[in-house]
Amino acid sequence: MTRYRSVLVLAILASLAIGAALPSLFRAMRSGGAPESQTETTQAAPVNGEVQLSAAQIQASKIATAPVGPGVIARQVTAPAAVKPDPDKIARVAAKVVGVVEELRKRLGDQVKRGEIIAIIDSREVAEAKSEYLAAAANFELQSVLYQREKGLFEKKITAEQLFLKAKAAFTEARVRLDLARQKLAALDMSEQEIAALPSQPIADLRRKEILAPISGRVIERMVNVGQPVTGEGQLYVISDLSIVEAEIAVPAADLSLLREGQGVRIKNAEGHVFDGTITYVTATISRETRTGPVLARFPNPDFSLRPGSLLEAEISLKQARVKVKIPRSAVMIIDGKPNVFVRTPAGFTKREVELGRGDDDSVEVVSGLKPGEEIAVSNVFLLKAELGKQNIPEE
């Protein structure tokens, strides 16, 4: 029994010894060396400033890269802009006569052409002026015939000079009355063609005053309804030619001195379409509340995509400079108080200190530290900075 116990104890001790030696044996087999009787070989540490990443890791981290090269640095002023109709392209259509709206031929938003009939006013004032003109024209024709008759008789010594002079005075008075009647119709906004057509116009139409569109454009306001009384100053429509619009830009006071009339300005609408315009006015006053000054710019709007009343963002380019190396601002990381970029290498990335120069809102010039053609990280660069920071943490 004692011998059995001794054999059992020896077997247990042998098993423990073999189990303790197995890990060293396995490591030796993997490394091709002897059992772990000496210090285990470790992977070489990355070079200072290097972040080792595989192509798959770079893609998974969504780290985009791009080659560096020359470009243009442009300083810009960005400010809110309110689109409105060009005041030189707006027409307010007035009735110009006292009467009642008989017909409105255009609705809100309709397109109109210059000279097109857009409304008709029933006016007693117009009827009286037309009747006065027709009477004056008939009297002028009669007095003209009598004058020519008396003139012929006087030249033949058949009639007395007194009768000739009386006929001449009546003819002159008739011509003056006709001219006054024509001027009155012209004051009621009747064209020469309309006046010339009056003798053949039906009597029922004498009260009708046709209102013509003064410009081509679109109806943006309709001020009256059919049957509504109007005065000479009463407005019927507001027509605007929206092929050219104006934008009022609220520019900060500090940037107003940098702007000049004739400078280019760019805005983008809600659909993403870009429109280029020109500054037409730079204000000399500044709002006390907002510390901004209004700047006006005109924009071609051939497809009417710029809608008056829209609030958009305007970009005004101030200065442009050509540089040899231009990179996005997103590529620059401040490490130990200095600007750095991460340059692509076969093993991943390596940080490199750079000297920066001129810049704008999106890009910056690299004076030294990079050469054209080198590839750098341009997005999610903070991940590389964070990984580099982990490598610099001292081990305990």
C-alpha positions in Angstrom: 0.0 0.0 0.0 2.8 2.4 0.9 4.5 1.5 -2.4 1.3 2.3 -4.4 1.0 5.7 -2.7 4.6 6.5 -3.6 4.1 5.7 -7.3 0.9 7.9 -7.4 2.7 10.9 -5.9 5.6 10.5 -8.4 3.1 10.4 -11.3 1.4 13.6 -10.1 4.7 15.5 -9.8 5.8 14.4 -13.3 2.5 15.6 -14.8 2.8 19.0 -13.2 6.4 19.3 -14.5 5.4 18.4 -18.0 2.4 20.9 -18.0 4.6 23.7 -16.9 7.1 23.0 -19.7 4.6 22.8 -22.5 4.0 26.6 -23.2 7.8 27.1 -23.6 8.0 24.1 -25.9 5.1 25.4 -28.1 6.6 28.9 -28.4 10.0 27.4 -29.3 8.3 25.4 -32.0 6.6 28.4 -33.5 9.8 30.5 -33.4 12.0 27.7 -34.6 14.2 28.1 -31.5 14.9 26.3 -28.3 12.5 26.2 -25.3 11.9 29.5 -23.5 15.1 29.4 -21.5 15.9 32.9 -22.8 14.1 36.2 -23.3 11.1 36.0 -25.7 11.6 37.8 -29.1 9.1 40.8 -29.5 7.8 42.6 -32.6 9.9 45.6 -33.6 8.4 48.9 -32.4 7.2 51.4 -35.1 9.5 54.2 -36.0 8.9 57.5 -34.1 5.9 59.3 -35.8 4.8 56.3 -37.9 1.3 54.8 -37.7 1.3 51.3 -39.1 -2.0 50.4 -40.9 -2.9 48.0 -43.6 -4.9 49.0 -46.7 -7.9 47.2 -45.2 -7.6 49.1 -41.9 -7.3 52.4 -43.8 -10.4 51.6 -45.8 -12.3 50.5 -42.7 -11.4 53.7 -40.9 -12.6 55.8 -44.0 -9.3 57.7 -44.1 -9.2 59.3 -47.5 -6.0 60.3 -49.1 -5.1 62.7 -51.9 -1.9 63.9 -53.7 -0.8 67.5 -53.0 -0.2 70.0 -55.7 -0.5 73.6 -56.8 -3.7 75.6 -56.4 -5.3 78.9 -55.8 -5.9 80.4 -52.4 -8.9 82.7 -52.4 -10.1 84.8 -49.5 -13.9 85.0 -49.4 -16.6 86.9 -47.5 -19.6 84.8 -46.8 -22.8 86.6 -45.8 -26.6 86.1 -45.9 -28.4 87.4 -49.0 -32.1 88.2 -49.6 -33.3 87.9 -53.2 -35.8 90.4 -54.5 -37.0 91.8 -57.9 -34.8 94.2 -59.7 -36.4 97.7 -59.1 -35.5 98.6 -62.7 -37.5 95.6 -63.9 -40.8 96.2 -62.0 -43.9 98.0 -63.4 -46.9 99.0 -61.4 -49.9 99.1 -63.7 -52.3 102.0 -62.9 -55.8 102.5 -64.2 -55.1 106.1 -65.1 -58.8 106.7 -65.4 -61.8 106.8 -63.0 -64.1 103.9 -63.6 -65.0 100.3 -62.8 -63.0 97.2 -63.6 -64.8 95.4 -66.4 -62.3 92.7 -67.2 -59.0 91.3 -65.9 -57.2 89.1 -68.4 -54.3 88.0 -66.3 -54.0 86.0 -63.1 -51.3 85.9 -60.5 -48.1 84.3 -62.0 -49.1 84.7 -65.6 -46.6 85.8 -68.2 -47.3 89.0 -70.1 -45.8 90.7 -73.1 -45.2 94.4 -73.5 -48.2 96.1 -75.2 -50.6 93.2 -74.5 -54.1 94.0 -73.2 -54.3 92.9 -69.6 -57.4 94.7 -68.3 -60.4 96.8 -69.5 -61.9 99.7 -67.5 -65.5 100.9 -68.0 -65.1 104.7 -67.6 -67.4 107.6 -68.2 -64.4 109.9 -68.2 -63.0 108.0 -71.2 -66.4 108.1 -73.0 -66.6 111.9 -72.5 -63.0 112.4 -73.8 -63.6 110.2 -76.8 -66.9 111.9 -77.6 -65.2 115.3 -77.3 -62.5 114.2 -79.7 -64.9 112.9 -82.3 -66.9 116.1 -82.2 -63.8 118.1 -82.5 -62.6 116.0 -85.4 -66.0 116.4 -87.2 -66.0 120.1 -86.7 -62.4 120.4 -87.9 -63.3 118.7 -91.1 -66.3 121.0 -91.7 -64.3 124.1 -90.9 -61.5 122.9 -93.1 -63.9 122.6 -96.1 -65.5 126.0 -95.4 -62.1 127.6 -95.1 -60.8 126.2 -98.4 -64.1 127.3 -100.1 -63.9 130.9 -98.8 -60.2 131.0 -99.6 -60.9 130.1 -103.2 -63.7 132.6 -103.5 -61.6 135.4 -102.0 -58.7 134.7 -104.3 -61.1 135.0 -107.3 -62.4 138.3 -105.8 -65.9 136.8 -105.5 -66.3 137.1 -101.7 -65.4 139.8 -99.2 -62.2 139.6 -97.2 -64.2 139.8 -94.0 -65.9 136.5 -94.8 -62.6 134.9 -95.6 -61.0 136.0 -92.4 -64.0 134.7 -90.4 -63.8 131.3 -92.0 -60.0 131.2 -91.3 -60.6 132.0 -87.7 -63.2 129.3 -87.3 -60.8 126.8 -89.0 -58.0 127.7 -86.6 -60.2 127.4 -83.6 -61.4 124.0 -84.8 -57.8 122.8 -85.2 -56.9 124.0 -81.7 -59.9 122.2 -80.2 -59.0 119.0 -82.0 -55.4 119.2 -80.7 -56.7 119.7 -77.1 -59.0 116.7 -77.4 -56.2 114.6 -78.7 -53.9 115.6 -75.9 -56.6 114.8 -73.4 -56.9 111.2 -74.8 -53.1 110.9 -74.7 -53.2 111.9 -71.0 -55.6 109.0 -70.5 -52.9 106.7 -71.8 -54.4 106.2 -75.3 -51.9 105.6 -78.1 -51.9 107.3 -81.5 -53.2 104.0 -83.0 -56.1 103.9 -80.6 -57.0 107.5 -81.3 -56.8 107.1 -85.0 -59.2 104.1 -84.8 -61.9 106.0 -82.8 -64.0 107.1 -85.8 -64.6 103.4 -86.7 -65.2 102.3 -83.1 -68.7 101.2 -82.1 -70.5 103.6 -79.8 -70.9 100.8 -77.2 -67.1 100.7 -76.9 -66.6 104.4 -76.2 -66.6 103.7 -72.4 -64.0 100.9 -72.6 -60.4 101.8 -71.7 -57.9 99.1 -72.6 -55.0 98.7 -70.2 -51.7 97.6 -71.8 -48.7 95.9 -70.2 -45.8 98.4 -70.0 -43.1 95.7 -69.8 -42.8 92.0 -70.5 -42.6 89.8 -67.4 -44.7 87.9 -64.9 -47.7 89.1 -62.8 -46.5 89.1 -59.1 -49.4 91.0 -57.7 -53.1 91.5 -58.6 -54.5 94.4 -56.7 -58.2 94.5 -57.8 -61.2 92.3 -58.8 -63.8 92.6 -61.5 -66.4 95.2 -60.7 -64.2 97.1 -58.3 -64.2 100.9 -58.7 -60.8 102.4 -59.4 -59.4 105.9 -59.5 -56.7 107.3 -61.7 -54.0 106.4 -59.2 -55.4 103.0 -58.4 -53.1 100.1 -59.2 -54.3 97.0 -61.1 -51.2 94.8 -61.4 -47.6 94.6 -60.4 -45.5 93.1 -63.2 -41.8 92.1 -62.8 -39.3 90.9 -65.3 -37.6 88.1 -63.2 -34.9 87.3 -65.8 -32.7 89.6 -63.7 -33.0 89.8 -59.9 -31.3 91.7 -57.2 -29.8 90.4 -53.9 -29.3 92.4 -50.8 -26.3 91.1 -48.9 -25.6 91.8 -45.3 -21.8 92.2 -45.2 -20.0 92.6 -41.8 -18.7 96.1 -41.2 -15.1 94.9 -41.1 -15.3 93.6 -44.7 -17.2 96.5 -46.3 -14.0 98.5 -47.1 -12.7 95.5 -49.2 -15.7 95.5 -51.5 -16.0 97.5 -54.7 -18.7 98.0 -57.3 -18.2 95.6 -60.2 -16.8 92.8 -58.0 -18.0 89.3 -58.7 -20.4 87.5 -56.2 -21.8 84.0 -56.2 -24.9 82.5 -54.6 -26.4 79.1 -54.6 -30.1 78.3 -54.5 -31.9 75.5 -52.6 -31.5 73.1 -55.6 -27.8 73.6 -55.6 -27.6 75.7 -58.7 -24.8 78.4 -58.6 -25.4 81.9 -60.0 -22.7 84.5 -60.7 -23.5 88.2 -60.3 -22.0 91.6 -60.0 -22.0 94.1 -57.1 -23.8 97.2 -58.1 -23.8 99.2 -54.8 -21.8 99.2 -51.6 -23.4 101.1 -48.8 -21.8 103.9 -46.9 -23.8 103.3 -43.7 -23.7 100.5 -41.1 -26.6 99.1 -39.1 -26.2 99.9 -35.4 -28.1 96.7 -34.4 -26.3 94.1 -36.6 -23.1 95.9 -37.4 -23.5 95.0 -41.1 -24.0 97.1 -44.2 -26.3 96.2 -47.2 -24.5 95.5 -50.5 -26.6 95.1 -53.7 -25.8 92.7 -56.5 -27.6 91.8 -59.7 -27.9 88.2 -61.0 -29.1 86.9 -64.4 -32.0 84.5 -63.8 -32.8 83.0 -67.2 -34.6 79.9 -65.8 -36.3 81.8 -62.9 -34.6 79.5 -60.3 -33.8 82.5 -58.1 -37.1 83.3 -56.4 -37.7 86.7 -54.8 -38.0 86.4 -51.1 -35.5 83.5 -50.8 -32.8 83.7 -48.1 -29.5 82.4 -49.4 -25.8 82.6 -48.7 -23.5 84.8 -50.9 -19.8 84.3 -51.4 -17.7 87.3 -52.4 -14.1 86.6 -53.6 -11.7 89.2 -52.3 -8.1 88.1 -53.3 -6.7 85.2 -55.2 -3.1 83.9 -55.1 -1.5 81.0 -56.9 0.6 78.7 -54.6 2.9 75.7 -55.3 1.4 73.4 -52.6 -2.2 73.6 -51.4 -3.8 71.2 -49.0 -7.2 71.1 -47.3 -7.4 72.5 -43.8 -8.9 69.2 -42.6 -5.5 67.5 -43.3 -3.6 69.6 -40.8 -3.3 68.4 -37.2 -1.7 70.4 -34.4 0.8 68.1 -32.6 3.0 69.5 -29.7 1.8 73.0 -30.7 3.0 72.7 -34.4 1.1 71.9 -37.6 1.6 68.4 -39.0 0.2 66.2 -41.8 0.2 62.5 -42.2 2.1 61.3 -45.3 1.1 57.9 -46.9 3.9 55.3 -46.7 3.9 51.6 -47.6 3.5 50.7 -44.0 0.7 53.2 -43.3 1.3 56.9 -42.5 4.1 59.0 -41.0 3.6 62.4 -39.4 5.5 65.3 -40.9 5.8 68.8 -39.6 5.0 71.5 -42.1 5.2 75.3 -42.4 1.9 76.9 -43.4 1.4 80.2 -45.4 -1.6 81.9 -46.8 -5.0 80.3 -46.5 -8.8 80.7 -47.0 -11.8 79.1 -45.4 -11.1 75.6 -46.9 -7.5 75.4 -47.9 -4.0 76.5 -46.8 -0.6 76.9 -48.4 2.3 74.7 -47.4 5.5 76.7 -47.5 7.8 73.8 -46.6 7.6 70.2 -45.5 5.7 68.8 -48.5 6.5 68.3 -52.2 4.0 68.2 -55.0 2.8 64.7 -55.7 3.2 63.3 -52.2 0.0 61.7 -50.9 -1.5 62.7 -47.5 -4.5 61.9 -45.4 -7.3 64.4 -45.9 -10.2 63.1 -43.9 -10.6 61.4 -40.5 -7.0 62.5 -39.8 -7.8 62.7 -36.1 -7.9 58.9 -36.0 -4.2 58.9 -37.0 -3.4 61.5 -34.4 -5.2 59.4 -31.7 -3.3 56.3 -32.8 0.0 58.1 -32.7 -0.9 59.4 -29.2 -1.4 55.8 -28.0 2.1 54.9 -29.1 3.6 57.8 -27.2 2.1 56.7 -23.9 5.0 55.4 -21.7 4.8 51.7 -20.5 4.8 51.0 -16.8 
